[in-house]
Structure formats: C-alpha cells, structure tokens
Amino acid sequence: MSILVKDDTITAIRDGYVGAEAIPAPKPEHVKMVELQNQFVMAGMVDAHTHIVDPNLDFGMGLYNVGFMVRGGATTVRDAGSVPEGIFPLRQAIAEGSILGPRILASGSPLTITGGHADFRNGKLQAELSPPLYSRAVCDGVDECEKATRKQVQFGADQIKVMASGGVSDDSDTGLGPAFSDAELRAIVDSAHRLHRTVMAHALSAESIKAAVDAGVDSIEHGDFLNEEVARLMAQHHVFFDPTLYVLVAIQNVIDHPTPSIPMTEKNIRKFHELMKTAPPIAERMALAKRFGLTILAGSDDGGTVTDEVVALVEQGHLSPREALVASTVNGAEAVHLSDQIGTLAPGKSADVIAFDGNPLTNIEDCHKLHFVMARGRIAVNPDTGEGDPTPASSLPK
C-alpha cells in the first residue's frame, strides 16, 4: 500500500507502490518519498491520560514532555491535568506548527476538594498565602464546583478532570474513597456537559467509581478497585475505562531508583504499597472490563509513553495485541470525539502515521521498536534520514 499525504492530511491510500511520477505535483522532486515496506505501519496512537506541565509551571519540562510523547508514538494526547498558564499556550503552539508535538486535548487544572488529591497545598502551613498554581481548581460545595468547572472552560479546557477519589501521589492521608459529595460531583458533570465538555474522573475505590458513574462522568481513570457491580454500571452508561497500568510500574521504578526531580515521601510510598497489596490483581479487573464489554483506553499517566501502556495492557492486563492497539487508536479517538480525524488511516484524516520494526500483532514488545513517527504531516522520527529524534520509546527500565 502507498499512503499519500499533502500538508497535514492523508489524501489517498492506494494499492501497491506509487512512485513520485504518479503523484500530481509541479515537479517530481517536490514529492518526498518515505520507504516503510519493511515496517508495520498504523495510525498514530492516542495517549488518553497524561500530564505535560507540572505544578511548578516548568515550561521547559513541558516542551521536553511533548517531544518525548510524540517520539513514543503518541500523535494525540489527552492531558489529565496541567497548569493552565502552561498547557493552553503549549497546545496552541503545537496547533500552529511552532512546536512539533502531539495534538493536545487539555483539561487545565484538575478539580479537587480542599485537602484532596492534587491539592498541592497539603501539609503546607503557608498554603493560604501562596497556593501553588496547580491547586487553583480546589472547590467545595455546589456553587464553587460549578464555578471551578466553568473557569477551566473559560481558560479553554477541552474536557474537565475531576479527582473523584483520593490518590497515592500527594501528601494527604484521607483514603481512596469518594472525595466530593454526590451533589458536588453532579454539579461538576452537569456544568461540564452543559458547556459541551466531557468529564474524566480519577477514581480508585469501587465506591468512588460508582459515585462518579452515577454522577454521569464520561471516563473512569485508574479504577484500581473495579468490581463486578461498577463494571456493570459503567457498561450500562457507556463509560470509558482508562486503567493506566504502566504508571504502577513507573511509580515502583521511582521508589526503587529515587531521584530529586521526582520526590516520593514515606507517606507516598506507604500508600502505594498499600494500594498494590489491597487492590484486585490487574488481570482480574481487566478480565472484568472485557467481560462487560467496557471500551478500554490506553493512558500512560506519568513516567512512560503510550507504547509502554500498550505493552502493559497485553503483558499485565492480558488483552490481545489487537485489543491493545485498538485501545490506543480507535477507542482513544472515540473518547476525544475525533474519530473523523484520527484513530485509523483513511483519506481525509489527519496524517498521523507511525511504524514499527517487527509486528506488534504477533509480538507486542515490538511496540518498543518505533521506526517512524509522523504527526499531522510532520516527521518526528525517521532514523533512515536522520529526521526527528530516534530516542527509545521509554527512558525507564523495563
């Protein structure tokens, strides 16, 4: 097959090999040929849960992250919470072509309760004097929750992220159960949907998953304590499931190989080990997701790439390679309402194309052998010509 691209769009897909002379252009030399006959070619992947700009507004790290993500195979990412002052300008710069990176669907600040997961004022006595940027969407009570939701939309949020439960990577110690009241959650979801935005909910415990689904959220993130009751409820309401399996590997790597740039307190480590000890086995909850027909997404969260997550979905979650690849393409496109533009290779769609050495349908580890990445018609990785940066798909030990 030959994929024909003009600017940022796939214009045709033809059988066989099409030479430059067969493509309409002022001169044959104006046609750039990319040879991928020995590679596995597919649509660019959708990382459905990631974080780009950190709480300290480190824009340089944000620039590094978008490069790391696109070199890892993600041509579209759904940012699950970043500093508004960083993520929205970065999204715009990529959309305008000033920076080469993945298409960004941005949430802005994640909504959380006072003292909840992602309230980075936790444990700081001076918090009221100088709250970090990341904690600007702390909201309590229905009115505050409605306003915080509208504020993120005002900034330009593509979707709303809500911390519907506690978590392990913060300094609070309030458990993993529901954070917001039912009325607060409904206010957030109703406000978001009224403004034509979806809601992605960080929810770990079964109780918090149920509360989020009852409130009408569109996707459950993590869902570590997924059980039969909530899996059935998610299926009934057509809620996406984004299990973010690789982040568990990434956190364990940080614990085993501590670094000043990614601090982990004793409290964080204790909460993580307790989560791993008490949550159902990964294969068990993924089997539930499959049994109830949940639409599974591929989200790397922190510390890896979308290809890392795809491999984890197979090796830890026991999905078939095909199911994992669909999770990272077709399903991701559906979750961000861009199925008409991304997720498959077809004429008229965005020129988001990746290629692997080997065949991930028969060996999922071949996802780590990225050979070529094109994002909206721009080449990010091509070792044959030296274009882009052929950085390995992950900087973490496997």
Secondary structure, DSSP 8 states (H G I E B T S, - for coil): -EEEEETTEEEEEESS---GGGS--SSGGGS-----TTEEEEE-EEEEEE--S-TT--HHHHHHHHHHHHHTTEEEEEE----HHHHHHHHHHHHHTSS---EEE---S-BB-TTSTT-TTTT-TTTTTS--GGGTTB--SHHHHHHHHHHHHHHT-SEEEEE-B--SSSS----SSB-S-HHHHHHHHHHHHHTT-EEEEEE-SHHHHHHHHHHT-SEEEE-TT--HHHHHHHHHTT-EEE---HHHHHHHHHHHS-BTTB---HHHHHHHHHHHHHS--HHHHHHHHHHTT--B----BSSS-HHHHHHHHHHTT---HHHHHHHTTHHHHHHTT-TTTSSS--TTSB--EEEEES-TTT-GGGGG-EEEEEETTEEEEETTTTEE----S-SS--
